Amino acid sequence: EADAIENIIAEKADPNRQGAAIRKLACYTLIKEKYLPQLRSMAYEMRYIIQRKLLPEEIKENYEKDYHLLDRAEFFTLYRAETDTLRKEKLLRQALEVYPSFWVAANDLQALLIEKGKAEPKWLEPYAGKKWILTERVPNEVNENQAAALLMDERYGEAWQVSNQIVPNERNRMLRALCGVFSGRLEGNADVVAESSPRNAVVMALVQKKNEQALRLCDNLPANEAMTHYLRTVCHCRLDHAVEAEQEFAQAIKLDPELAKIAKSDADISIDIDKIATAK
């Protein structure tokens, strides 16, 4: 049998023709039943893992066990589902504790703090003012939020620098102008701020030492508001109108006594504050 098989292999180069010839041999049944099973014995083992996203309830359960177990996406699942602002802030701070370079969480935290009248510029300092975060372009919102936070933190020069990286649009026009004004860059910025409200128009005129114009613009302000009379006081003091300044200041502190404290640290108020406050 072996010689017959060797002859077929030697004579026929094509494996298909070899197989066909071998199957015609009288001994093929013996080969098929006895020897081929020994040569063709094979065993397979398959292993697999099924992965799925955790349900919100499961994420919350893991969070309550140990929030360090959560990945970035799971933190954001809880954050977006949360309605209480204090809880949202806590979740973002915990996410940044576990993942310090989680800039999306840092940006949302900064925005949340700005809405609450607070600012912690440290969160976006590694990213703001730059063009790229690793392979991603820095979103406009990152620079906008950081500029606003720096303004609130009275870091005006830094706010101006960051604002230069903001892609201009109508929504951030006022923010960019404020960064310019507070950093002493009035040209092209003071007019934008002045357009935003009658009071800001008065303030911008005063900032630019346009005192007579500022006094005229006070006529556009509500007559029964303490701040209107206070701004008129400033205008009259700058114009050396002592009598008018005293009259306006008396009316201002009558409507809002707290303005007397502010006036004491205001270099523009040149009248006798205590005398007027006592007389009222």
C-alpha positions in Angstrom: 0.0 0.0 0.0 2.8 2.4 0.8 4.6 1.8 -2.5 1.3 2.4 -4.4 0.8 5.7 -2.6 4.4 6.8 -3.2 4.1 6.0 -6.9 1.0 8.2 -7.2 2.7 11.1 -5.4 5.8 10.8 -7.6 3.7 10.7 -10.8 1.1 13.4 -10.1 2.2 16.8 -8.9 -1.3 18.1 -8.4 -2.6 17.4 -4.8 -6.1 17.1 -6.1 -5.2 14.5 -8.7 -3.1 12.6 -6.0 -6.1 12.5 -3.7 -8.4 11.2 -6.5 -6.0 8.4 -7.4 -5.4 7.4 -3.8 -9.2 7.1 -3.2 -9.3 4.5 -6.1 -6.8 2.2 -4.4 -8.2 -1.0 -2.8 -6.4 -0.2 0.4 -8.1 3.2 0.7 -10.8 2.0 3.0 -8.2 0.7 5.5 -6.3 4.0 5.3 -9.4 6.1 5.7 -10.7 4.1 8.7 -7.4 3.3 10.6 -4.8 5.9 9.8 -6.4 9.2 8.8 -8.3 9.6 12.1 -4.9 9.5 13.9 -3.4 12.1 11.6 -6.4 14.5 11.7 -7.1 14.6 15.4 -7.7 18.2 16.4 -9.0 19.9 19.5 -10.3 23.5 19.9 -10.9 25.7 23.0 -12.8 29.0 22.6 -12.9 31.7 25.3 -14.8 35.0 25.1 -15.9 37.8 27.4 -19.2 39.7 27.0 -18.8 43.4 27.8 -21.6 45.9 28.2 -22.1 49.4 29.5 -23.3 49.5 33.1 -26.8 50.7 33.7 -27.2 54.0 35.6 -28.4 52.1 38.7 -25.3 49.9 38.6 -23.0 52.9 38.2 -24.6 54.6 41.2 -24.1 51.4 43.2 -20.4 51.4 42.3 -20.2 55.1 43.1 -21.6 54.6 46.6 -19.2 51.7 47.2 -16.1 53.6 46.0 -16.2 56.4 43.5 -12.6 55.7 42.5 -14.0 52.6 40.7 -15.8 54.8 38.1 -14.4 55.6 34.7 -14.8 59.0 33.1 -17.9 58.1 31.1 -19.6 56.8 34.3 -18.9 60.0 36.2 -20.5 61.9 33.4 -23.5 59.6 33.3 -24.2 60.4 37.0 -23.3 64.1 36.5 -25.8 64.6 33.6 -28.5 62.8 35.5 -28.1 64.9 38.6 -30.3 68.0 39.0 -28.9 69.4 42.3 -26.1 71.9 41.6 -24.2 71.0 44.8 -24.3 67.3 43.9 -23.2 68.1 40.4 -20.2 70.1 41.7 -19.3 67.3 44.1 -19.3 64.8 41.3 -17.1 66.9 39.1 -14.6 67.5 41.9 -14.5 63.8 42.6 -14.0 63.0 38.9 -11.1 65.4 38.8 -9.6 63.9 41.9 -9.6 60.5 40.2 -8.7 61.8 36.7 -6.7 65.1 37.1 -6.4 65.6 33.3 -10.2 65.2 32.7 -10.5 68.6 31.0 -14.1 68.2 30.0 -15.0 67.8 33.7 -12.8 70.8 34.5 -14.5 72.9 32.0 -18.0 72.0 33.3 -16.9 72.6 36.8 -15.6 76.1 35.9 -18.9 76.9 34.1 -20.9 75.7 37.2 -18.8 77.9 39.5 -19.1 81.0 37.3 -22.9 80.6 37.4 -22.7 80.5 41.2 -20.6 83.7 41.2 -17.4 81.9 42.2 -14.2 81.2 40.3 -11.4 78.8 40.6 -9.1 79.4 37.6 -6.8 76.6 38.6 -9.0 74.0 36.9 -8.5 75.2 33.4 -5.0 76.7 33.7 -3.4 73.6 32.1 -5.5 74.0 29.0 -6.7 77.6 28.5 -4.7 79.9 26.3 -3.4 77.0 24.3 -4.4 75.8 20.9 -4.3 72.1 21.5 -5.1 69.6 24.3 -3.0 66.6 23.2 -4.5 65.9 19.7 -7.7 68.0 20.2 -8.1 71.7 19.5 -9.0 73.6 22.7 -12.7 74.3 22.5 -13.8 78.0 22.6 -15.8 77.3 25.7 -12.6 76.5 27.7 -11.0 79.8 26.9 -14.3 81.7 27.5 -14.8 80.1 30.9 -11.2 80.7 31.9 -11.3 84.3 30.8 -14.5 84.9 32.8 -13.0 83.1 35.9 -9.8 85.2 35.7 -11.9 88.4 35.5 -13.8 87.4 38.6 -10.5 86.6 40.3 -9.3 90.1 39.3 -6.4 88.7 37.3 -7.1 91.1 34.4 -3.8 90.8 32.5 -4.1 87.0 32.3 -7.8 87.3 31.3 -6.8 89.5 28.4 -4.1 87.0 27.3 -6.6 84.1 27.4 -9.2 86.2 25.6 -6.9 86.5 22.6 -7.3 82.8 22.0 -11.1 83.0 21.9 -12.5 82.6 18.5 -14.7 85.8 18.1 -18.4 85.5 17.8 -21.4 87.6 18.9 -22.0 85.5 22.0 -18.5 86.2 23.5 -18.2 89.8 22.2 -19.0 91.3 25.6 -16.6 89.0 27.4 -13.7 89.9 25.1 -14.5 93.6 25.5 -14.6 93.3 29.3 -11.2 91.6 29.3 -9.9 94.5 27.3 -11.5 97.2 29.5 -10.3 95.7 32.8 -6.8 95.3 31.5 -6.7 99.0 30.4 -7.3 98.4 26.7 -10.2 100.8 26.1 -10.0 101.3 22.4 -12.5 99.2 20.6 -13.7 97.7 23.9 -15.2 100.5 25.9 -17.8 101.2 23.2 -18.9 97.6 23.3 -19.4 97.7 27.0 -21.1 101.0 26.8 -23.7 99.7 24.4 -24.7 96.9 26.8 -26.7 99.2 29.2 -27.3 102.9 30.1 -25.4 102.4 33.4 -22.4 100.9 31.6 -22.5 103.8 29.2 -22.0 106.2 32.2 -19.3 104.0 33.7 -17.3 103.8 30.4 -17.5 107.6 29.9 -16.1 108.0 33.4 -13.4 105.4 32.7 -12.4 107.5 29.7 -12.5 110.8 31.8 -15.4 112.0 29.7 -17.0 113.5 32.8 -19.5 115.9 31.2 -20.7 113.2 28.8 -21.0 110.9 31.8 -23.2 113.4 33.6 -25.5 113.8 30.6 -25.8 110.1 30.2 -27.0 109.8 33.8 -30.3 111.3 32.5 -30.9 107.9 30.9 -30.8 106.1 34.3 -33.8 105.4 36.6 -34.3 108.5 38.7 -35.3 106.6 41.8 -32.3 104.3 42.1 -29.5 104.9 44.6 -26.8 104.0 42.1 -28.0 106.7 39.7 -27.5 109.4 42.4 -24.1 107.9 43.3 -22.9 108.1 39.7 -24.1 111.6 39.5 -22.1 112.3 42.7 -19.0 111.0 41.0 -19.6 113.2 37.9 -20.2 116.3 40.0 -17.1 115.7 42.2 -14.9 115.3 39.1 -16.4 118.5 37.7 -15.9 120.4 41.0 -19.7 120.8 41.5 -19.5 120.6 45.3 -23.1 121.6 46.0 -24.6 119.3 43.4 -22.3 116.4 44.5 -23.5 116.8 48.2 -27.1 116.8 47.1 -26.8 113.7 44.9 -24.8 111.9 47.6 -27.4 112.6 50.3 -30.1 111.2 48.0 -28.0 108.1 47.2 -27.4 107.1 50.8 -31.0 107.8 51.7 -32.0 105.1 49.2 -29.0 102.8 50.1 -27.1 103.6 53.3 -24.4 101.0 52.3 -23.1 103.4 49.7 -21.6 105.5 52.4 -19.2 102.7 53.2 -18.3 102.3 49.5 -17.8 106.0 49.1 -15.1 106.1 51.8 -12.8 104.0 49.6 -13.8 105.7 46.4 -11.1 108.2 45.3 -13.6 110.1 43.1 -15.7 111.2 46.1 -14.2 114.4 47.3 -17.0 115.7 49.6 -17.4 115.2 53.4 -19.1 111.8 53.5 -19.5 111.7 57.3 -21.0 115.1 57.5 -23.6 114.3 54.9 -24.3 110.9 56.4 -24.9 112.4 59.8 -27.0 115.2 58.5 -29.4 112.9 56.7 
